[in-house]
Amino acid sequence: MPNHDVRAAVFPVAGRGTRFLPVTKTVPKEVLPIVDRPCIEYVVAEAVAAGIEHLVFVTAKGKDALVDYFMPDADLEAFLTLHGKDDLLDQVRQVVSMADVIAVRQDEALGLGHAVLQAKDAIGDHDFAVLLGDDIIDSERPAIAQLMEDRPSGHAVVALMEVPSAHTSRYGICAGSMATPTRMAVHSMVEKPKPEDAPSNFAIVGRYILPADMWHRLAETRPGRGGEIQLTDAIASLAAEGRVDGVAFSGQRFDTGNVVGLLRASVHFALKRPDLEAPVRAMLAEMSNR
């Protein structure tokens, strides 16, 4: 069962989404659709399914649509009621009832660690989760709940995924000893190492459980790679104390921070829909024959 002392989560969603320009000039990348739902809804639904109740979005200028999506819209509800669109009304209300979301601002893009630190006052002195909006994980059990299970008190837990050696420079990479086939006692972490410098092929994917003392570690972390405050660097200080576990989660992960990843996720989730599977398969077959 999940460790239910983790009731709060941080969602760093202040990025500019430059890989999706020009649409992200006015539309936050996190509300780009996977079928008919924005990316961020899939991540929020994962957190809620794991028992997380307090959601904090770390946003930036031009990101109001992220929070608005989870807020009531009286005019829209009145319109749907007037036109007898009860099914759509139910869907809109389900989104609003999904979670209570608050937003804090990151005024400067100073790295993931800096973004998470902006949520300190909203979270308080509690253990908390971090979920990255670009990582969509389709799994039978919520991926963040898998990280909560059997977590020693005061430990951080990171989600792990094996990656090809050529891809280590895209991720934070962990090294350690495997306590079980899916659980690593993490000894060290390196942010985006070159393949020849990577200590392993176990990459950190955007799910974390962090203890309350992470706040002061983030505040004391000096800028690292790219002049940014890296979350990995702060977690590494816990690893040096033997307080970091890595969990190779069960599930399929999609990197929706790039165009192809978003398209893959859209096709994957469309094929899981009874109303869409047949026409989507027909479309794919038609396109493959061109």
C-alpha positions as CSV (number, residue, x, y, z in Angstrom):
1,M,0.0,0.0,0.0
2,P,1.2,3.6,-0.6
3,N,2.8,5.5,2.3
4,H,0.1,8.0,2.9
5,D,2.3,10.4,4.8
6,V,2.9,11.9,1.4
7,R,-0.1,14.1,0.7
8,A,1.4,17.0,-1.3
9,A,3.0,17.2,-4.7
10,V,4.9,19.8,-6.7
11,F,4.4,20.1,-10.5
12,P,7.2,22.2,-12.1
13,V,5.4,23.6,-15.1
14,A,7.2,26.9,-15.8
15,G,9.1,25.8,-18.9
16,R,8.6,27.7,-22.2
17,G,8.1,24.6,-24.4
18,T,10.4,25.8,-27.1
19,R,10.4,22.5,-28.9
20,F,6.7,23.1,-29.7
21,L,7.0,26.6,-31.0
22,P,5.2,28.4,-32.5
23,V,2.0,27.0,-30.8
24,T,3.6,27.4,-27.3
25,K,4.0,31.2,-27.9
26,T,0.4,31.4,-26.5
27,V,-0.5,27.9,-25.4
28,P,1.3,26.2,-22.4
29,K,2.9,22.9,-23.6
30,E,1.3,21.2,-20.6
31,V,-2.2,21.8,-22.1
32,L,-1.4,20.4,-25.5
33,P,-3.8,17.5,-26.0
34,I,-3.3,13.8,-25.8
35,V,-6.5,12.8,-27.6
36,D,-9.0,15.1,-25.9
37,R,-7.3,15.7,-22.6
38,P,-4.3,18.0,-21.9
39,C,-1.0,16.4,-20.9
40,I,-1.2,17.8,-17.4
41,E,-4.4,16.0,-16.6
42,Y,-2.8,12.6,-17.0
43,V,-0.1,13.5,-14.5
44,V,-2.6,15.1,-12.0
45,A,-4.8,12.0,-12.3
46,E,-1.8,9.8,-11.4
47,A,-1.1,11.9,-8.3
48,V,-4.7,11.9,-7.2
49,A,-5.0,8.1,-7.7
50,A,-2.0,7.7,-5.3
51,G,-3.8,9.6,-2.5
52,I,-2.1,13.0,-3.0
53,E,-4.5,15.8,-2.1
54,H,-2.4,19.0,-2.1
55,L,-1.2,20.0,-5.6
56,V,1.1,23.0,-6.2
57,F,1.9,24.1,-9.7
58,V,5.1,26.1,-10.2
59,T,4.2,28.3,-13.1
60,A,5.5,31.3,-15.1
61,K,4.1,34.2,-17.1
62,G,1.6,33.0,-19.7
63,K,0.7,29.8,-17.9
64,D,-2.7,30.8,-16.5
65,A,-4.5,28.2,-18.7
66,L,-2.9,25.4,-16.6
67,V,-4.6,26.4,-13.5
68,D,-7.8,27.6,-15.2
69,Y,-8.3,24.1,-16.6
70,F,-8.9,22.8,-13.1
71,M,-11.1,25.7,-12.0
72,P,-15.0,26.0,-12.3
73,D,-16.3,27.8,-15.4
74,A,-19.8,29.0,-14.7
75,D,-20.4,30.3,-18.2
76,L,-19.3,27.1,-19.9
77,E,-21.5,25.0,-17.5
78,A,-24.5,27.2,-18.1
79,F,-24.0,26.9,-21.9
80,L,-23.7,23.1,-21.7
81,T,-26.8,22.9,-19.5
82,L,-28.8,25.2,-21.8
83,H,-28.0,23.0,-24.8
84,G,-28.6,19.7,-23.0
85,K,-25.0,18.5,-23.4
86,D,-25.1,16.6,-20.1
87,D,-22.3,14.2,-20.9
88,L,-19.9,17.0,-21.6
89,L,-21.1,18.9,-18.5
90,D,-20.3,15.8,-16.4
91,Q,-16.8,15.6,-18.0
92,V,-16.1,19.3,-17.2
93,R,-17.2,18.9,-13.7
94,Q,-15.2,15.8,-13.1
95,V,-12.0,17.7,-14.0
96,V,-12.9,20.5,-11.6
97,S,-13.6,18.0,-8.8
98,M,-10.4,16.0,-9.5
99,A,-8.1,18.1,-7.3
100,D,-7.5,21.4,-5.5
101,V,-4.7,23.2,-7.3
102,I,-2.8,26.3,-6.3
103,A,-0.1,28.1,-8.3
104,V,3.2,29.8,-7.3
105,R,5.4,31.7,-9.7
106,Q,9.0,31.0,-10.8
107,D,10.1,34.4,-12.0
108,E,13.5,33.2,-13.4
109,A,14.3,30.0,-15.2
110,L,17.1,28.9,-12.9
111,G,16.7,25.1,-13.1
112,L,14.5,22.3,-11.8
113,G,15.8,22.5,-8.3
114,H,15.1,26.2,-8.1
115,A,11.5,25.6,-9.5
116,V,10.8,23.0,-6.8
117,L,12.1,25.4,-4.1
118,Q,9.4,27.9,-5.1
119,A,6.8,25.6,-3.6
120,K,8.4,25.5,-0.1
121,D,5.9,27.9,1.6
122,A,2.9,26.2,-0.1
123,I,4.0,22.7,1.0
124,G,5.5,23.4,4.4
125,D,7.6,21.1,6.5
126,H,6.3,17.8,5.0
127,D,7.5,15.0,2.8
128,F,6.3,15.6,-0.7
129,A,6.2,14.3,-4.3
130,V,7.5,15.9,-7.5
131,L,5.9,15.0,-10.8
132,L,7.2,16.4,-14.1
133,G,4.5,17.2,-16.6
134,D,6.4,16.0,-19.6
135,D,6.6,12.4,-18.4
136,I,3.3,10.6,-18.9
137,I,3.3,7.1,-17.4
138,D,0.6,4.6,-18.2
139,S,0.6,1.9,-15.5
140,E,-1.8,-0.4,-13.6
141,R,-0.7,1.2,-10.3
142,P,0.2,4.9,-10.4
143,A,3.9,5.2,-10.8
144,I,4.2,7.7,-8.0
145,A,2.4,5.3,-5.7
146,Q,5.0,2.6,-6.6
147,L,7.7,4.9,-5.2
148,M,5.8,5.4,-2.0
149,E,5.6,1.7,-1.2
150,D,8.1,0.4,1.5
151,R,9.8,3.8,1.6
152,P,12.1,4.1,4.7
153,S,11.3,7.1,6.8
154,G,13.4,10.1,5.8
155,H,14.5,8.6,2.4
156,A,14.1,10.1,-1.0
157,V,12.9,7.8,-3.8
158,V,13.4,8.4,-7.5
159,A,11.8,6.6,-10.5
160,L,14.3,4.6,-12.6
161,M,14.3,3.4,-16.1
162,E,17.1,1.7,-18.1
163,V,18.2,3.7,-21.1
164,P,20.7,3.0,-24.0
165,S,24.2,4.2,-23.3
166,A,23.9,6.8,-26.0
167,H,21.0,8.5,-24.2
168,T,22.6,9.0,-20.7
169,S,23.4,12.6,-21.5
170,R,19.6,13.3,-21.5
171,Y,19.0,12.2,-17.9
172,G,20.2,12.2,-14.3
173,I,21.9,8.8,-13.9
174,C,22.2,6.7,-10.8
175,A,24.7,4.2,-9.5
176,G,24.3,1.8,-6.6
177,S,23.5,-1.7,-5.5
178,M,20.3,-3.6,-6.4
179,A,18.5,-4.7,-3.2
180,T,15.9,-6.4,-5.4
181,P,15.4,-6.7,-9.2
182,T,13.5,-3.4,-9.1
183,R,15.0,-1.5,-6.2
184,M,18.4,0.2,-6.0
185,A,20.2,1.6,-3.0
186,V,21.5,4.7,-4.7
187,H,25.1,5.6,-3.9
188,S,25.7,8.4,-6.4
189,M,24.0,10.5,-9.1
190,V,25.3,12.4,-12.1
191,E,23.3,15.0,-14.1
192,K,23.4,14.3,-17.8
193,P,26.8,12.6,-18.1
194,K,28.4,11.8,-21.4
195,P,28.1,8.0,-22.2
196,E,31.7,7.4,-21.3
197,D,31.3,9.1,-17.9
198,A,27.9,7.5,-16.9
199,P,28.1,5.4,-13.8
200,S,25.2,3.1,-15.0
201,N,22.3,3.0,-17.5
202,F,19.7,3.7,-14.8
203,A,18.1,7.0,-15.6
204,I,15.9,9.1,-13.4
205,V,12.4,9.7,-14.9
206,G,10.2,12.5,-13.7
207,R,8.8,11.1,-10.4
208,Y,10.3,11.8,-7.0
209,I,9.4,11.4,-3.3
210,L,11.4,13.8,-1.2
211,P,11.8,14.3,2.6
212,A,11.1,17.6,4.3
213,D,14.7,18.3,4.8
214,M,15.1,18.6,1.1
215,W,14.1,22.3,1.3
216,H,17.2,23.4,3.1
217,R,19.4,21.3,0.8
218,L,17.8,22.9,-2.3
219,A,18.4,26.3,-0.7
220,E,22.1,25.5,-0.2
221,T,22.7,23.9,-3.6
222,R,25.0,25.9,-5.8
223,P,24.4,26.2,-9.6
224,G,25.7,23.3,-11.5
225,R,25.5,22.2,-15.1
226,G,24.3,25.1,-17.3
227,G,24.5,27.5,-14.4
228,E,21.2,26.1,-13.0
229,I,20.2,24.7,-9.6
230,Q,19.8,21.0,-10.3
231,L,17.4,18.9,-8.3
232,T,19.7,15.9,-8.9
233,D,22.6,17.7,-7.2
234,A,20.4,18.3,-4.1
235,I,19.2,14.6,-4.0
236,A,22.9,13.5,-4.4
237,S,23.6,15.0,-1.0
238,L,21.1,12.5,0.5
239,A,22.6,9.7,-1.5
240,A,25.9,10.3,0.1
241,E,24.1,9.7,3.4
242,G,22.6,6.4,2.2
243,R,19.1,8.0,2.1
244,V,18.1,7.6,-1.6
245,D,16.3,4.6,-3.2
246,G,15.6,4.1,-6.8
247,V,12.6,2.1,-8.0
248,A,12.3,0.7,-11.5
249,F,8.6,1.3,-11.9
250,S,6.2,-0.9,-13.8
251,G,4.5,1.0,-16.7
252,Q,5.0,2.6,-20.1
253,R,6.5,6.1,-20.1
254,F,6.1,8.7,-22.8
255,D,8.2,11.8,-23.1
256,T,5.7,14.4,-24.2
257,G,8.3,17.2,-24.1
258,N,9.0,16.5,-27.8
259,V,6.7,16.3,-30.8
260,V,7.3,12.6,-31.6
261,G,6.8,11.7,-27.9
262,L,3.5,13.6,-27.8
263,L,2.3,11.8,-31.0
264,R,3.2,8.4,-29.6
265,A,1.3,9.1,-26.4
266,S,-1.7,10.3,-28.4
267,V,-1.8,7.1,-30.5
268,H,-1.3,4.9,-27.4
269,F,-4.1,6.4,-25.5
270,A,-6.4,6.6,-28.5
271,L,-5.9,2.8,-29.1
272,K,-7.1,2.2,-25.5
273,R,-10.4,4.0,-26.1
274,P,-13.2,1.7,-27.3
275,D,-14.8,4.5,-29.3
276,L,-11.5,5.3,-31.1
277,E,-9.5,2.1,-31.4
278,A,-11.1,0.8,-34.6
279,P,-11.0,4.1,-36.6
280,V,-7.4,4.9,-35.4
281,R,-6.2,1.4,-36.4
282,A,-7.8,1.9,-39.8
283,M,-6.2,5.3,-40.1
284,L,-2.7,3.9,-39.2
285,A,-3.2,1.1,-41.7
286,E,-4.2,3.5,-44.5
287,M,-1.2,5.8,-43.8
288,S,1.3,2.8,-43.7
289,N,0.2,1.8,-47.2
290,R,1.0,5.2,-48.8
